[in-house]
């Protein structure tokens, strides 16, 4: 079996999860010039934020609801890993902790110093 088609250990995404996603969306739109596009999440929208004139989103602004309700209101980088289960086990063994599981391929963790990142196992 061949290895993954991504570079494990790279930043794949950046999200901010807050109570007032629409207000923060507008803040970054005015501050940086990011253009929001809605991402339907059932009965509400989260937002992909794309640089003005760009064609690829740079980050997401999300509501602190559902799976995201336990996430801290800070920018969270999503770091790719080859094996999510093994990475989560290593995190806990090394003194870190799980903050929230986000679906089957993502887990937000806190390192021993208190910093938060998301571990993401990309799907083929």
C-alpha positions as CSV (number, residue, x, y, z in Angstrom):
1,X,0.0,0.0,0.0
2,X,1.4,3.4,-0.9
3,X,1.6,6.3,1.5
4,X,-0.8,9.2,1.8
5,X,-1.0,11.8,-1.0
6,X,-0.4,14.7,1.3
7,X,2.5,15.9,3.5
8,X,1.8,14.9,7.1
9,X,2.6,17.7,9.4
10,X,1.4,20.6,7.2
11,X,-1.2,23.1,7.9
12,X,-4.3,22.2,5.8
13,X,-6.8,24.7,7.1
14,X,-7.4,27.4,9.7
15,X,-10.7,27.9,11.5
16,X,-12.1,30.4,14.0
17,X,-15.1,29.2,16.1
18,X,-17.1,31.9,17.9
19,X,-20.6,32.6,19.2
20,X,-21.2,35.4,16.7
21,X,-19.8,34.0,13.4
22,X,-21.7,36.6,11.2
23,X,-20.2,39.5,13.2
24,X,-16.7,38.1,13.2
25,X,-17.1,37.3,9.4
26,X,-17.9,41.0,8.9
27,X,-15.0,42.1,11.0
28,X,-12.5,40.1,8.9
29,X,-14.1,41.1,5.7
30,X,-13.6,44.8,6.6
31,X,-10.2,44.3,8.2
32,X,-8.5,42.0,5.7
33,X,-10.8,42.0,2.7
34,X,-11.7,38.4,2.9
35,X,-14.9,37.6,0.9
36,X,-17.2,35.2,2.8
37,X,-19.1,32.4,1.2
38,X,-21.7,30.5,3.2
39,X,-21.3,26.9,4.1
40,X,-24.7,25.4,5.0
41,X,-24.6,23.6,8.4
42,X,-28.2,22.5,8.7
43,X,-30.2,25.4,10.0
44,X,-27.4,28.0,9.9
45,X,-24.3,29.0,7.9
46,X,-20.7,28.9,8.7
47,X,-18.3,30.8,6.3
48,X,-15.4,30.1,4.1
49,X,-13.2,33.3,3.8
50,X,-11.5,33.9,0.5
51,X,-8.9,36.6,-0.2
52,X,-10.5,39.3,-2.5
53,X,-9.9,38.3,-6.1
54,X,-8.8,34.8,-5.0
55,X,-10.4,31.5,-5.9
56,X,-9.4,29.4,-2.9
57,X,-10.6,30.0,0.7
58,X,-7.9,30.9,3.2
59,X,-9.8,30.1,6.4
60,X,-13.2,29.4,8.0
61,X,-15.3,31.3,10.5
62,X,-17.7,29.0,12.3
63,X,-20.5,29.2,14.9
64,X,-19.8,27.6,18.3
65,X,-22.7,25.1,17.8
66,X,-23.0,21.3,17.5
67,X,-19.6,19.6,17.3
68,X,-17.9,23.0,17.5
69,X,-19.6,24.1,20.8
70,X,-16.7,23.0,23.0
71,X,-14.0,24.8,20.8
72,X,-12.2,27.8,22.2
73,X,-12.7,31.2,20.4
74,X,-9.3,31.3,18.8
75,X,-7.8,30.6,15.4
76,X,-7.2,26.8,15.2
77,X,-4.8,25.4,12.6
78,X,-5.6,22.0,11.2
79,X,-2.4,19.9,10.9
80,X,-2.5,16.8,8.7
81,X,-1.6,13.4,10.2
82,X,-1.2,10.0,8.5
83,X,-3.1,8.2,11.3
84,X,-5.6,10.1,13.5
85,X,-6.0,7.3,16.1
86,X,-2.3,6.9,16.5
87,X,-1.8,10.7,16.8
88,X,-4.5,11.1,19.4
89,X,-3.1,8.2,21.4
90,X,0.4,9.8,21.2
91,X,-1.1,13.2,22.3
92,X,-2.6,11.7,25.4
93,X,0.5,9.6,26.2
94,X,2.7,12.7,25.9
95,X,0.5,14.7,28.3
96,X,-1.9,16.4,25.9
97,X,-5.7,16.1,26.0
98,X,-8.6,15.8,23.5
99,X,-10.7,19.0,23.5
100,X,-13.3,17.7,20.9
101,X,-13.7,15.1,18.2
102,X,-15.0,16.7,15.0
103,X,-16.3,13.9,12.8
104,X,-14.3,10.7,12.0
105,X,-11.3,12.4,10.5
106,X,-10.6,15.3,12.9
107,X,-9.8,15.9,16.5
108,X,-9.0,19.1,18.4
109,X,-6.3,18.6,21.0
110,X,-4.6,20.7,23.7
111,X,-0.9,20.2,24.1
112,X,0.8,20.1,27.6
113,X,1.4,23.9,27.4
114,X,-2.3,24.6,26.8
115,X,-2.1,25.4,23.0
116,X,-4.9,24.1,20.8
117,X,-4.6,22.6,17.3
118,X,-6.7,20.2,15.2
119,X,-5.3,17.0,13.9
120,X,-6.8,16.1,10.5
121,X,-6.5,12.8,8.6
122,X,-7.2,13.7,5.0
123,X,-9.3,11.1,3.1
124,X,-8.2,9.6,-0.2
